[in-house]
Amino acid sequence: MSDSSERSRRILQARMAAHALHAKVADEVAHTAPARAVFLSRFEREVDPDGLLEPQERARRAEHAKKAYFLKLAAKSSKERAKKHRK
């Protein structure tokens, strides 16, 4: 099986699982809140590993770290799409 078809199969499988889960859950936002909180807390730990900053300053810096992280992902994605387009 090619990498492309394997990737497509895995994406389809993940989408089916997500829809099956959301069909069973009354409040999707509440259901995923714990995972989101853990993910977002990584940015606070990144900018203030020793917990020395004031909460407001930690949150401000964490927000910038989060934005930088997602911009980096977007740049990487764009680069990969451009690579595929050139082929």
Order of alpha helices (4+ residues) and beta strands (2+ residues): alpha-alpha-alpha
